[in-house]
Amino acid sequence: MTNRNCLITGANSGIGFETAKALCAKGYKVILVCRTKEKANSAMSKIKQEYPKANLDYAIADLSSQKEIRSMAKEVAAKYQVIDVLINNAGSWYSDMVLTEDGIERQWAINHLAPFLLTHLILPLLLRSEDPRIITVSSDSHFHGKIHFEDVNLTNNYHGLRAYAQSKLANVLFTRAFDQLNPDKKLSINAVQPGLVKTDIGLKHTFSFHGLMWKLRRLTGKTPAEGAATSIFLASDEMIKGQSGQYWDKCKPKAVSKKAASITDADRLWALSCKQCGISDYFENIS
């Protein structure tokens, strides 16, 4: 499984950083998708300190911007013939409701639409791999989620936790729908539950009270390295080749919520996501 190219979003810190570092140790070429060059260079420097021979590159995009995602994907395609593994790891949590430049609530844009769009754009590169894998980091928060189809921005009823749970449910529904529609079965897609992890996700863009609650809650959490274990397993273990459409926790498949198992909601979300991303045919680049 060495000499494989892996593209990881949100790779400069937390779970994404630990995933990148572990895959470098396994001999992967890892492309870190980060918001700025400064963050990317800092992350690569830290990995190089531990693994001097690590094969690293970076790609820059603000994942709240569909324009930047498309630009970044074009740059990756111009530089690489093949991507073997795509890990949609980046995630966000916001206390306040703000719309992106595309008119989309930020958590929905970053946590769900960014993986949906980036996967679509990287598909041609993935399908040049003999064993292409897509991994999207979700959460057991999806058990508390509901897709508000008439108002996914939650314009009239916004709460950071409600928006987060909705986006994590969307990750699982996306995985299910992709697996059902996937015209090339060598391509596998799975969602991951990393568990409660000691990261700063609840501190960066939150009200002081929400930040305090997160500090208390994460005291019982895993380390980022422990939280990355299932993503690393799905990216690298030869025994799970071809397994697809599942939700994984502690390196094992796990049952999803009733809402996440809804074929109707999966189909409806797929159509809505294509519309929001301006995609007419999701698999148009597959010959």
C-alpha positions, 0 to 999 in steps of 0.5 A: 500500500506504499507509493499511494497518493492521499489528499486530506482536507483539514490536515494541518491540525487535530485528526487530519494532522495525525492522519497525515503523519501516520500515512506518511510513516506508511510510505504514502505521498500525502497532500495536505489541504489547508486554508493558508500556505502558512498553516500548510508549511507549519504542518509539513515542518512538524511532520518532517521533524518526526519523519524526515523522509516524509513525502509531502505536498500541499493544496490551498483552499478555504473550504467554505468557498466553492470557487476555491474548492474548484480552483484547488481541485484543478491545481491538484489535477494539473499536478497529479495523474492519480489520487488513491485516497481522498479523506474528507476530514475538515470540519467546523463548529460555529456558534453564530449563523453566518452565510458564505459567499455562496449564500450557504450556512458555514457549517453546511458549506464546510462539513457537507457541501465541501466533501460532496463537491470535492469528491465530485471534482477528484473522481477522475483522479481516483478512478485511475487508481487500482484501489481508490478510497473515499473516507468522510469524517462524520460523527455520532452527532448524526444521531441527533441530526435532522436535515431541514430540507426546506431551510438547510441554512436554519435561517429561522431556527439556528443553533450551532449544535443543530447545524453541526448535527445536521451536517454530520447526518448529511455526511452519512447520507452522502456516503450511502447515496454515493455507494448506491449510485456509484457506477464503478464499484472498484471505488469505495466510500465510507464514513467515519466516527472518530469519537470524542476527541480533544481538539479545538473545534469547539473553541475557534469560532464559538461564544465564550460559554460554548467554548467553556462547555467544550473545554469541559466536555473534551476532558474525557476525550481521546487524543487526536492520534486515537481519533485518527485511527479509523481513518488511517485504517480505512485508508491503508488496510488491504483487508477492507478493499472493496468494502463500501457504504458503511459507517465505521467506529473503532475500525469496525462497521457500526449501525447508523441512525434511522434518519441516516438509513432513509433512502428517501432522505439520501436521494433528496439530499443528493438532489439538493446538494447537486443543486447547491453545488451547480452539478448537473451530473455527478458522475459525468467524468466517469467514462 
